[in-house]
Amino acid sequence: MLIADAGQGGGEEMQTQDYTSMSNRSEQVVLALIPARSGSKSIPHKNIKEVGGKPLLAWSIEHARSARSVSRIVVSTDSEEYATIARDFGAETPFLRPTEYARDDSTDLEVFQHALQWLKESQGYEPDICVHLRPTCPVRPTGMIDEIVDILASNPTLHSVRTVTEVLHPPFKMWYREADGLLKPVAPLDEVSEPWNRPRQVLPTTYLQTANVDAVRTRVITQNHSMTGSRIWGYLEACLHDIDTEDELRRAEKALRLSGANANEGGGSPKERTRKTFCFDIDGVIATITPGNDYRLAAPRRDTITHINRLYDAGHEIILFTARGSATGIDWSDVTKEQMKRWGVRYHHLRFGKPAADVYVDDRMVALDELEELTRMG
């Protein structure tokens, strides 16, 4: 467990509904709110850029629609164009966000306070829990939203739940550089002398918020004027998803395409979509490179194996393809099979005969650092 202490609108007219009675039910009423302003500077109109065959905004709407715990989906936008797209994919846009809440420096709190006030005053609607889904996160594992809502709903002492990922470069090795050039530690540790000179493995594990999914009790926003409160549960995920650059946009596009999550197939798990075949080289990918082609000395690359096993468990076909023996003429099949078993690599086929070469070129190649994008789709 991770707990950190820490106006007038436009849009399409909604059908009449008794939102007051919904809020009085004994079960938790959950609103998914998706902020999607039109003024992105890093990538112009980022929130409606096409990714995986649909606007980026649409992925978050579909994630919310697939969550059993979410009873209502509202997009807060300052753009009629964005509002139309949101409605086309199944979200509500009962208001347009005022300009003063759609600036570069506008805060999440301002956006949520405006939306909640409008919904309460105009419709008598007040949810128990708000789920914050940023449209810049097109990748969310199936069931994540429901798990996060369930954690918050079943733990009355919690104020919020947010997604976090482990930081590989801890803040204890980070510095401020003052005007005179001297360094001042960002995060000194009372219990550890000079943590910046210690191995990372002996320092406390730290986490970075990923902005993928946040769930917060409505009263924390409206009464405490906070998006988190002080009792925050950390929901662990593999890594950061958020799109803020063209490169991150391209990587997300590639991950969505390879996973089979396209505009026609929706955003379900890989088992619910087209099964893909993934072919992995062994040496340099699953195993370390060994001197003199003595593959008995190879060591496992655990991060890659973890990603391969996740793809296997998600229902994809895994083929291991190796050039072991093509240059030396030695039969390495027994050694290779034993290593794969001992290292816990899950696969369907192991094939020998790949030609030895210095450089391989493939139009469907995925870099090792892109494997995380693929495995997050499951």
N, C-alpha and C positions, 0 to 999 in steps of 0.2 A: 504494500500500500504506500502511495505517495501522497502526503497531504502537506501543502505549503501554507504557512501562516502569513501569512502575508497582509403643424399648421394646416393650413388649408391645402388639400391636395386635389389631384385629378385622377385620371385613369378610368378604367372600365367600371361601370356601375355594377355592383354585386347583387346577386339574388338575395331576397329577404331570408334571414335565418335567425333563429333565436339563440344568439351567442351568449346571452345572459344565463339561460338554463344550462348551456354547455359548461360554463364556468362553475356552476353550482354542483356538478356531479361529484360523487365521492372519489372517482378515479382522477388521476392527474391529467390536466388539459395541457397539451404540449404544442407550442407554436414553433415552427421552423421559420426563422427570419433570415433572408438572404440579402445582404446589402450589395447593390450593384450600381454604383455611380458611373457616370459617363466620362469623367474627366481624367482618366489614367494618363500619366506622363511617361512612364517607362515603356509601355506599349500602347499606343493610341487605341481607344475602344477595346482594350484587352478583354473586358468581361463578355463581349459578344464575338470575339475572334473564333473562327471555326477550328475546332479541335476534335479529331475523331469523327468528323462528319456532322457535327452540330455545334451551335454556339457554346462557348465555355460555360456560360451561365446555366445552360440546360442540364449539364451534368449534376450540379448541386440540386436542381429541382427534382431530377429523377432519383437521386439518392434519398431525398426527403420523401418522395412519393412511395418509395419502396420500404420505408421504415414503418413498421406497424404501430410504433408509439406516437408518431406525429399525426395530429388531427387537423392541422391547418398549415398551409405554406403561403407565406407572404414575401414578395420581393419589394424592397425599398429602393427605389431608383428616382433619379431626377430627370429621366429621359422617357418621352413617350415611345420612342423606338424600342428602348430596352423593355418597357412595360408590355408592349405588344408581343415581343419575343417571349417574355416570361409567361404571359397568358397562353400563348400557343403551346407551351410545354407543360401547362397544367398548374401554374401558380396563380395566386391572386395579386392584383395591384390596385388596392382600394384607394390609394392616394399617390401623389407624386411628392417626393421628398423636397422640401424647400431648399433653395440655393445655399442658405447659411449652414446647412448640415451636409452639404455635398462638396465641400472644399478639400484641398489637399491636407489641411490640418484638422479636418473634422474628426472627432473621435467616435469610436464604436459606441460609447456610452450615450453621446448626443443622438446618434442615429436610432438606437434602441429606445431611448426615452421618448423621442418624437413618435416613433411607431406605436409604442404601447399607449401613450397618451391619446393619440388619434383613434386607435381601435376602441379604447375604453369610452371616450367621450362620444364618438360617433356611432358605436355599435353596442356599447355595453359589454364588450368582450375583454376579458382579462385572463390570460393563461396562467397556469401554475409554474410552468417551466418554459424557458425560451432556449431553443437550440440555434446557435449561431453557425451558419454554414457560409463560408466565404466562397464566392464563385471562382476564385483563383485556385481552388483545389479540386481538380476533376477526378482524383483517385481516392476512393474511400472503400475499404474492404466491406463486403456484404455483412450486415449485422452490426457494424460499428456504432451507428447512431443509436440503435435500440439498446445496445449494451451500456452505452454511456448514460442514456436516459434512465435505464433501470438502476444503475448505480446510484444516481442522484435521488431518484424517487424512493428507493428503499433505505436510504441513509438520511434521516431527517436532520442530523447535525451538520451535514455538508451544505455549503453554500453553492458550490459549483463543481463541475468536472471539466477538465480540458486535456487535450492530447499533448503529449510531450515525447521527446526522443532523447536518448542518451547522447551527451556531448563528448566527442572524442578528444577535443582540446579544452581541458577544464579551465575555468576562469582563474584558478590559482596560479596559472602560468601566464596570465595576461597583465598588462601594465597600462597605466596612464603615463604620458610623457609631459612633464610640466614645462613651463616657459623657459626655465634655465637648462632644460635638457635632461634633468634627473628623472629617473623612473620611480613610480609609486605603484605598488601592487593594487590591482583591482579588487582582489578578494583574499586578504590575508587570513590565515587560520591560527586561532589561539592555541589549538592543541597540537599543531604541527609547526616545527621550526623551519623557516625558509621553505615553504611548500614549492616554490618555483624551482628549487634545486632538487626536488624529490622525483622519483619515477612516477609516471601517471598512475601505475597500477596500485600504488599505496595511498593515493589521494581519494577523498570521498567522491562517489559517483555523482555527477551533476546532469541536469536535464534542461533542454531547451523547449519552450512551447512551440508547437508546430503550426498553430492556427488552422488546423484541419476541421476539428469539431469542438465547440465549446457548448456546454449546457449549464444554465444558471437559473436559479429560482427568480421569478419575476420580482418578488419583493426586494431582492438584493439590488436590482436595478432601480426600482421606483422609490424605495425607502432609504437604502444605504448609499445610493448613487455610486454604484460600483458594478463592474462587469464580472467580478469574481467573488467578492466578499473575502473573508479571511481564511475560511476552511475550504481548501481546494484539493480535490482528488486528482492525481495524475494518471491518466490513461496512457499506457505505454504503446508506442508504435515504432516501426522500424526506423523511420527517418523523416526528414522534412519534405513536404510535398509542394509547398506554395510556389506559384508561378509569378515571377516578377521580371523575367528577361526573355528575350527571343530564344535564347538557347534552351532555357527551361521549358518554353512553349513547345519547341521542336522535340525535346525529349519526352514530354507528356504525350504528344501526338504519336510518336513512335511506339511508346508503351501501350497506348490504347489500341493502336492498330494491330500490334503483334498479339495482344491478349484476346482479340476478337471482340472487344467492346466498341462497336461502331454504331453509327446512327440507326441501322436497321435492327441490330441485335440488342440494344439497350445496355444497361449498366449492371447486370447481374454478375454472379460469380462465373469463372471460366467453365465450371461444370454445367452451367445453364446456357453457355454460349458455345461457339465453335471450338472443338478441341484442336489444339495446335501441336505441331511436332517441333521439338527443340533439339538441336544437335550441338553437343558440347565436345570440344577438344579436351584431352586429359592433361597433357603436360603444358604448364604455363597458365592453365585455367583452373582445373580441379587439383592438380598436383604442382609442386614446385619444379622448376627446371633443375636437372641434375647434370653434373659434369661427366663427360665421357659417355653419355647415354646409358649410364648405369641406373636404371629405373628403380632398382631396389632401394636406392637412397632417397627416393622422392618422399616429400612430406605433404600432408593434405593442406589445402587452402580452405579453411573452415567456413569463411564467409560465403564463398562461392557454393560450397556444398549445401549450406543452409538454404540459399536461394533456389538451387536445383531441386532440393527436396520439397520446397514449398510449391514449385511448379508441378512436380509429380503428384503431390497430395491434392492439388487443385484440379487434377484430371487430365493434364497434358501428357503427351508422349515424350519420353526422354530417351535420346540415343546418344551413346558415348562413342566417339570416333577418334581413333588414334593412329599415329604414324610409327608407334613403337615397333621396331623390327624391320621397317622398310629400308633403313640405311645400314643396319648391322646384320641383318639376316637371322637374328636371334628370335626365338619364339618367347614373347613376354606375356602370353595370354594367362598362364597360371598366376604369375606375379601380379598382373593387373587385376584379375578377378579377386584375388585375395585382398589386395589393397582397397578396392572399391567396397568389399564386404566389411573390412575392418574399419574403414573410415565412415561407414554408414551412408554411402551414396545410393540413393534410390533411382533406379533406371529400368528401362524396358529392354534395350538392346545394347550390346557392346560389339563394335565393329572394328576390325583391324584392316589395314591396307591403305590408309591415307598416305599419300606420297610425302616424303620428307622434303621440306622447302624452307627457305629463309623468310619468305613473305607470302602470306595468303591474302587474296582479294576476293571478297564476296559481297554482292549487293544486298544481302539480307543479314549482314553481320551486325551483332550487338556488342558493344563494348562492355567490359566487366562492370564498370561503374553504372551501367544502365540496367543491370540485372535487378536492382532494387525497385526500379520503376515497374518491371514486369511482375515481380512477386507481390507487389502491393495491390495488384489488380484482383488477387484472390481473397 
